[in-house]
Amino acid sequence: MPKSFPSSLPKRPFQRSIPTSIRQPQPSSRWLHLAPPFLLDRYIPRHHLISSIDAAKKRSEAYAHLRNCNLCPRLCGVNRYEKTGVCLIGAETVKVNTIAPHFGEEPCIQGHNGSGSVFFSGCNLRCVFCQNHDIAHQRNGFDLTPEELAEWYMKLQEVGRVHNINLVTPEHVVPQVALSILHARELGLRLPIIYNTSSFDSLESLKLLDGLVDIYLPDFKVWNTETSRRLLKADNYTETAMESIKAMHAQVGDLCFTADGIAKKGVLVRHLVMPGKEDEGREIVKWLAGNVSLDTMVHIMEQYFPRAHVGKPSRGGIKASKTVKAKVRYGDINRAVNLDEVASVRKAAEEAGLWRFVEAAKHGGFNI
């Protein structure tokens, strides 16, 4: 027979009522605190927060840039209404290759409906391994005015139901992009703007974008000056990328999400690991940790493969290596990257204190 409780003990737990005067008030709306400070309860795109006066100033500045182009460190200084600089793109229109919902971006960028990507033709770099060689180097595409470009943003929003407007390789058309965003704002654009860049930007160009861009998606390509000169055809790439990424982070901070796992504001830095260049990747991630933020979201990419000029037959008088006369151009990077090289960069990033990485989610959803 089971023992019964002594009659002296209460049969129900003791309950004490809390005086009404000290009860905590219930909030009118529920705030999310799953992963502060990187989880947002709500988000308003930055282009909706600038005043009409600031918008007018940006329009004026955009036209000034086109008359004396200083959008990148090449500082061509040309009046693009009369002639073109290194990028070979004029002032009144942009050349666009593709506009469509894109599902090849990071999960937090593409989401379920895709990223509303606009692939601009032309580029201010000449990367010999360019993964979009047919777009960036050959300038294939069609011409659009800033107003027509804004109308395409609206189609992506209303028809495509995309999560954002993703401007891919826009460094050389920043004034036209700024004008298009301001016009799209008047048409009813409600989506965040992504600036998807090689990081070969001028600070003047980034200043024009301040208040218009929500997410910066810079690619930090190489570290050594000799490498940038040989593979990117740019002498001062590394120094430029450093100051550009710091300026981007000063504008929008670390990457933040809403509860659906979609990024809304901040910086996400990409680094494409290249064969035999993992030492440069290690320097890049260490610099990010020490000079930008330990909370920087980083995508260490492993999808490099020979493209553009890499692996093509050698030209007379041009050597792909200082020590070995190769039969093909840029023979030292004429192979896919291996996983050990990628792991080496990832390990260096972790040892430097970085912890937010783009990777496949183990739980089947988005990593936020």
Number of C-alpha atoms within 10 A of each C-alpha: 3 4 5 6 9 8 7 6 8 9 9 6 7 6 6 6 5 8 7 7 6 7 8 7 6 7 7 6 7 8 11 13 12 11 12 9 11 18 22 21 13 11 13 13 21 19 24 18 11 14 11 11 8 12 18 13 12 22 17 13 17 22 18 14 22 24 16 15 23 20 25 21 16 19 13 16 15 18 17 20 14 10 12 17 17 15 20 14 21 19 20 15 18 25 20 20 18 17 19 19 23 18 16 11 13 17 21 23 27 22 20 13 15 23 29 29 25 24 22 26 30 29 24 27 24 19 24 19 21 21 15 15 19 15 21 22 19 12 19 16 17 13 16 16 17 22 18 15 24 23 18 20 31 20 17 25 21 11 10 16 17 25 25 30 31 30 24 19 25 24 27 28 25 24 27 24 25 23 23 21 24 23 19 22 19 10 13 12 25 19 26 22 24 26 24 23 19 22 25 30 26 20 19 13 22 20 15 20 22 19 20 25 25 29 31 27 24 23 20 23 25 25 21 18 16 14 18 19 15 15 21 20 16 20 17 16 25 21 13 17 22 19 16 21 27 16 18 27 19 14 21 19 21 22 25 26 23 18 16 13 18 22 29 26 27 24 29 26 23 22 19 20 28 27 19 13 20 21 17 17 26 21 16 23 28 20 16 24 19 13 12 20 16 18 18 22 21 24 18 21 17 18 12 18 16 21 17 15 18 23 20 15 13 18 11 6 5 12 17 20 12 7 7 10 13 17 14 18 21 23 20 16 20 19 16 14 22 15 10 10 19 21 15 15 25 23 13 18 26 16 13 17 16 22 16 18 20 20 14 12 11 8 7 7 12 17 17 21
